[in-house]
Structures are given as C-alpha cells and as structure tokens.
Amino acid sequence: MEKEMLTDPLAVFNQLYKEMDEIYHQYARDHGISDTALWLLYSLDTGDGPCTQREICTEWHYPPQTLNSALKTLEKKGLVALEPVYGNQKNKQVILTKQGQAVAGQVIRPLVHAERQSFQALSEDEKETLLALTQKYVELLRSKIQEV
C-alpha cells in the first residue's frame, strides 16, 4: 500500500516509524551485523565511556538476553571486551577494543554523520517540535497501554 493511499494518520505514523527502523536494519545488514550489534556499537562509540550491559539494556530498551547474544558475537569477533567493575565482580563493563574502535569508525561514525546531517537539515523549530511531540507521544502511549 502506498503512503498516499493511507488516510489514517496513525497508520501513516506507524509506517513511517517502521520505515525508519528498516533504514537502520538495512544499514546493519549491509555492514554484516545484527540490529542489536549496531545499537550496541553505537552506544559504546557515542557514549561517555564504558558502561555495563544493564545500562545499555536500559538506554536502548533491549531485553538482557538479546543484548547478551549480540555481546557474545561481538566479543568473539574481538570488537568488545568485558571488564569487571571495581568492587563488583558480577557486573562487567563493556568496552570497545582497538579493533572495535576501528569498526566503529567505519560503521557507526558514518551513520551518526548521516543522522546529524539529516537532523541539521531541520529548522530549530522543527527539531524542537519533533523531539517534544515524539516524547509526549511515547509518554502518552506508555500510559494508555498500561491502562489496557
């Protein structure tokens, strides 16, 4: 079904969301990694430093099992390493290895650059409106779904 044929704004919104998701999915696939691995590398490369698996799950809304599977794959490829958190052997920090940093430079940084260029093409008002309305919609949806 073409977008022009849709009359329900909610259907259009949901399809646009899925289209954006597909853009990221195709990008990950084109670079030989899973969607979860893409977001894991993205999080590590754009973050403020090492973080735990739990922190990544919370930030990116992934179930621990899903993230753990991607983590094991990236660890086998030598892209990430797990280091114990000082004073807590159970929690481990996820860090990019040198090889992981190189891959992030080839895969994640061009993606972030494309995102930034796209976002910067919006006016300041459009950026603020997009973020404010998206946040409001997410909060309303979360609330309404909890009522169901």
N, C-alpha and C positions, 0 to 999 in steps of 0.2 A: 504494500500500500504506500503510495507516495504521500509525502508530508502535506501537500496541497489538498489532498482529499480528506484529511482529518479535520473534524470540526470541534472536537472536544479538546479544549486547551490542556487538560490534564494528560490526555493521551499524547499530545504533542510534547509536553514537558517530559513525560516518561521516556518517550522515544529519543528525545534529544539527550537525555541522561544516558541512555543505553548506547547511543551513537558515540558519545564522548568516551564511555567505557570501552567500546570497541576500538577506538583510536589507540588507546593505551594497550589494549590486548594485542592488537596487530603489531604495534611497535615492539612490545616484549617478544612476540613470536619471531619477528624479523631479526631480532638480536639473539635468538636461541635461548631465551629464558622464560620462565613462567611469569604470570602476572604478579604473583606473590613475591617472587625473587626480584622483580622490577621494583616493587614498592619497598622491599627490604633494603636493596641497594640505594634507592632514592633517599630513604630515611637516614641511612648511615652517611651518605655523601653530603646531604644538605643539613644534617643536624649539627648540634653544637659539640659533638664528641661521642664517645662510646655510650651505649645505652643497653639496658637489659632487654631480654626477649619480652618480658611482661610490659615494659614501657612501649615497645614497638607495637605489640598487640593492642594496647590501649589507644595509642595515637592513630593507628591505621585501621582499627576495627576488624582485626583478623582473629579467628579462634587460635588458641595456642598450638593445636595440632597442625593446622595449616601452615602457620609460620615455622614451626619446628621442622616440617618436611622440607620447606624451601631452604631453611638454615642448614640442614644436613647436606643438601645438594650443593649449596654454595661453599660449604666447608670442605666437601670432597674435592671441589674444583680449586681449592686454595684461595678463594676470594674473601672469605671471612674466617675469623678465629674467635673462639670463646675463651675469655679470661675470667678467673674467679674475681668476684667483687671483694674488696678488702673487708675482712671481718664477717663475711657471709659466703661460705663455700658453696651453698646451694644455688645462689643467684650468680649468673655469669654475664659479663658484659660482652656484647657483640661488637667486634671491631673489623674494619676493612684491613685486609693485608695489603702489602705493596701491590700484589697482583690485582687485588680487588679495587684498589685506588686507580690503577691503570684502566681496568674495565669500566669503572665509574666515569672516568674521563672520556671514554669512547662511547658509552651508552647513556649515562644519566645526565651528564652536563649538557650534551646537545639537546636532550629532551627538555631540561629546565630552561635552556636558552629559548627554545621554541615556545614554551609556555609563557615565559616572560615577554617575548615579543608580541604574542597574541594578547596577553593581558594589557600590555602597554599601549596597544592599538585602541583600547577603550578610553573614553574620556574619564576624567577623575570622577565625575558624577555617575557614569556608567559603572565604574569599578565599585564605588561605594554602594550603589543600588544593588548590583549583582550580589555582593557579599552580604549585605544586610537582609535582602529578601531570601537568599538561599538559607542563611542562618535561621531566619524566622520560620521558613517553611519546614526545615528539619526539626526545629523545636515543636512546632505545631503537630507535625506528623508523629513524632515520638509520643507526644501527649495523647493524641487521638487513638493511636494504635494501642496504647496501654489501657484505654477505656473499652476496647473491643473485647 
